[in-house]
């Protein structure tokens, strides 16, 4: 059977399943099974989509976010690209068994993946007007002829001009769906996956206008219906896509994570300084990114990278160049730091409910240079602010510009397939279960490297850094900073 995966980055299950006006979504719900989908830790676009495709957790992939330490130096951070992942994916298995795939916008999608079929770059593509962003290369020209300039993201995303932002997201998404329909109709494929990033951008830009519990909510906002209107738009586009397939196609609508309101930012390195764990030779006169701080590494024991979650690193003797923590004291000290993070409070002294993870306790394997601790402030109600120079630990505004929401641990899935015995709402589904499920329904073997379990086997559920040039890396780094993935 053919397999069609409709990826809606950041789709929230309560919105996707709770709006009866989404006629095509409701139709698929009636035909198949659906429910909340537990994402990985951390629940962010990279590595989540590749965790889904490989059915492996971030530790096993050795990728913990958009930027990762490439060694134990203090400045050795590299941006992930498509070549950062070598593990067997769904489309690899399809190719092994003679099938062809089309991938459009699946992060990370640059440099373009050399699949058996067609691949089109994602929002990490530096420049679609000048770069080859597809495989085969001539597809780039074909797309430009079809839709003109092909936007993979909205430039200047962090903006107060909400009318402009809304219009730009729609213009981008319409081109994406036009390209999707073109290749669904005009190329041979056995597996087709695309990811629409527009929903993620809508959430980050308009969640406060939508959510009455958001600290910045204005009930009179002219943009209060933008989020729900965009879901209805997506539903209409999905309807046009469903018209192009037959009843023997496996259909999956899926998100890599969900969305939730953002209550504020927790200045993690500012906090570490006050806790005496991070020491500077001189305190900056203005807000300064961590990479530009004058750190006294001989006295520093802990530092952090910001973003939607915090990657926390310990400065260990014999591991880091100027380590300050005895290796024999590592576990005791890490437990102490973990407890301190878990005890963090808001500005009024109320516990945040911060979640702190040790990589080896949540991943099957821990590869490459992992954070010593992974921190979700307030269970992701607060984002991690990496810069220093703020007058307070708790801030309202994102360090990279306006941002209304954070990622939620649970995304959504909706699976309709004529040969699936499972119907109705399901609980307990995980992102890692998706690849084995699709391969089983499509009639393919499931590689032994995959960690998840098929959702249709009746046992897993209960019913109810090479690749970028220096200039290109600068473009992508700036884009990630603007989008809030680097803090």
Secondary structure as UniProt FT lines:
FT   STRAND          2..8
FT   TURN            9..10
FT   HELIX           13..16
FT   TURN            17..18
FT   TURN            20..21
FT   HELIX           23..31
FT   STRAND          33..38
FT   HELIX           45..54
FT   HELIX           58..61
FT   STRAND          67..69
FT   STRAND          77..79
FT   HELIX           82..84
FT   HELIX           90..96
FT   TURN            97..98
FT   STRAND          101..104
FT   STRAND          117..120
FT   TURN            123..124
FT   TURN            128..130
FT   STRAND          134..135
FT   HELIX           138..147
FT   TURN            155..156
FT   HELIX           162..186
FT   STRAND          191..196
FT   HELIX           198..210
FT   TURN            212..213
FT   TURN            215..216
FT   TURN            219..220
FT   TURN            222..225
FT   HELIX           226..242
FT   TURN            243..244
FT   TURN            247..248
FT   STRAND          249..254
FT   STRAND          258..261
FT   STRAND          264..267
FT   HELIX           268..274
FT   TURN            275..276
FT   STRAND          280..282
FT   HELIX           290..292
FT   STRAND          294..295
FT   TURN            297..299
FT   STRAND          302..305
FT   STRAND          310..314
FT   STRAND          316..317
FT   TURN            318..319
FT   TURN            321..322
FT   HELIX           327..329
FT   HELIX           330..342
FT   TURN            347..348
FT   STRAND          355..357
FT   HELIX           359..362
FT   STRAND          373..376
FT   HELIX           377..380
FT   STRAND          382..385
FT   STRAND          394..395
FT   TURN            399..400
FT   STRAND          405..408
FT   STRAND          410..416
FT   TURN            418..419
FT   STRAND          424..427
FT   STRAND          429..430
FT   TURN            431..432
FT   HELIX           433..442
FT   TURN            448..449
FT   TURN            455..456
FT   STRAND          462..463
FT   TURN            466..467
FT   HELIX           470..483
//
